[in-house]
Amino acid sequence: MITGRAAGQALLKLALALAAVVGCMTLYRSVLLPAQVALFQPAEATTGVLRRAGILLSALLGYWAYVRFHEKRAASELRFAPAGIALGAVTGALLISVTTLSLFALGNYEVVSVRGMQGVPAIAGAILVAAMIEEIVFRGIVFRTLEGAVGTVAAVLLQSLIFAAMHWFNAGAGLAMVLALTLIGAFWTCIYIASRNLWVVGVHHAAWNLAIFATGIPLSGMEDWRARAPLQSIYRGPEWLTGGEFGPETSIITAIVVTASIALLVRWIRNRPAVAARAAR
């Protein structure tokens, strides 16, 4: 059982880490980005690229600074791992595509037209930045802090519940969404445990989201992005099968795929003594 002192230390670590990340992001958005725009007067599209890239870099800098100066260690979870990142991208897109392809085969998903790729680059950049920041916060900060306080298993559950709760105000949210995103959050945490790399899990997360966006189905209840998806589509059927207004992440098919993936990851971790020992510590 966690003691009051340990709980206080964990809360302090969370506060310091979040302050470092949010502070750097706020500094960039409020000071550095306006200065760049005023000085160079870039086009609107270029400003969008600067905004997304700068926000991601500032979040990474804030996290690195916290780890380097407060935890006093190298931020090994930020190391660049090309093979792991490539595997994360492929599996992220493929796993959620099992759901959409299944819905297509069952007649619950239909492509109406092909719009093209005009709106994709900007959305893809936003998806990558959002996914990486979520992984920095939930896996890099919240999970690691809780893992040090209550152990790996309890930290996976607690962090995944927090991750799901943060989506409560999205369209289509409800009990099914909480259960589905808790499971998905646990899956991404298992990927982090297996790789101890934020780029691997972040790119997996981004590829997963991009694959949903590309189909023209709502991504986590965000209906507005559908108009810019390369495919215009319709999907119909019971919510337990299609995911309803929230999208395919709350489909029973996704739950089965993610549960099987977690089981495989847990088995893989247990069969790697070094990985299992690190988690046990």
C-alpha angles and dihedrals in degrees: 000000000000115000126226091251093051090048090051092050091049091050091049091051091049092049094048095046094047091046090053094050098040092042093055092046092049092048091054096046095043102037117009099042095049088048091053092048093048093047101043102020094213124192118269093257091050090049089054091053091047090049095051096041093045094049092050093046092047091050090050091047092050092049093046091049092051092050094043100045104027103032089031097218140104114274093239091167088070094057114126110250109180097185094047092045092051091049090048092052094049097044093043092057095040098049097055089041088064086069097046093044090049090051089049091051091048092050095247095112126050132178110225100182144340114247099182133235101292097114097033104087095057093044092045090053091049091048092051093049093046093047094048093048091049090051092048090052103038103032102022098042113013099037097041092048093048091044090058091049106039106010134260102288096047090043091054091053097043095045092046091053090050090048091053093045091056088066094053095110095052118109113274094021119155142116092308090054092050092051093044096047092044087057093045091046089052089050093053090046090054089052088053092048090050095047104022084210125120093199092058095051093037094055090044089053092047094048090049091053094043091053090054092047092050092058093058092241119128114273110222090333095309102137097172094073092060091079090062098044117117090235125052108210147162128215129188141173139083116334093237088062104034101029091239120221094351094057138237095319090081094047117118087233091060090048091054093047093047094046091052090047092051090050091052092047093049090050090048091050093049090051091055106072095195093051093044092047091051091052091046091053 
